[in-house]
């Protein structure tokens, strides 16, 4: 799939597309061992961050060079530790913070208007509750523009919510596949 000549450098290190080099053991500068490792890991992290800006072929070649790099296991374990600490700290902050009163009011308003709630999927329960609410609201509110705008907002809200849920599921699946691939 990838041309091996494209990824080899004359200095003994691995090269990816666009001349991004992953320095090898003998190709590192004669600065100190600690500085060389810091620079090496810094370059790896920079290349990982730049993968999103590359084409698919370039990203595949970069992935191959990063997987073959001698520092990969150490970097992977450090990134896993950082991820675990981040998740734990996020859980602690979420548990410590009380719910925002403005968000609670907004949630209550959306539930009262029928935009959000347990029947958000737009199923039979949502239709029944919407028709019952519409009957009650018809007596109180005679503005058809308001009802049309509210229906439009509901529709947009549900579409955007579905898009968001699909994107979250797709992202989660992608990350899980990457983690499985790295584990194997």
C-alpha positions, 0 to 999 in steps of 0.5 A: 500500500505505502511505498517504503522508499517514500518513508525512508530518510538518508539519515537513518530515521523514518520519514513520512510524507511532506518530509516530516521526520521521525528521528531514529536512534543514530540520527539524533543530534548530539545534544543530551539524551534527555533533550533528544527524547523531549525533542523526539516526543515533541515531534511525535506529538506535533505529527499526531496533531497534524494528521487531521490536516493531511490527506488520507494517503498521507495520514495512512503513511504517517500512521504507519511511521508512528506505529513503527517508531521506537517511542510508540509504546512509551508515548501510548502508555503516557497518553493513556494515563493522561486520558484516565486522569482527565476523565477522572478529573472531569467526573469529579468536577461534574459531581461537585458542580450543582446544576445551573439554575438557568439550564434547569429553567430552560429544560423545564420550558422546553419540556413544557413546550413539548420540544424536549422530554422523554418522548423526544423521538417524535413517536406516538407518545410525542404525538399524543402529548403534542395534540393534547397540549395543542388542544389546551394551548388553542384556547389560551393562545390564538396566534397561529404564527406562534404555533407555526414557529414553535413547530418549526423550532421543534423540527429543527431541534429534533433534526439537530439533536439527531445529527448530534447523536449520530456524530457522537456515535460515529466518533465513539465508534471511530475512537473505539476502533482506533483503540482496538487497532492500537491494542492489537 
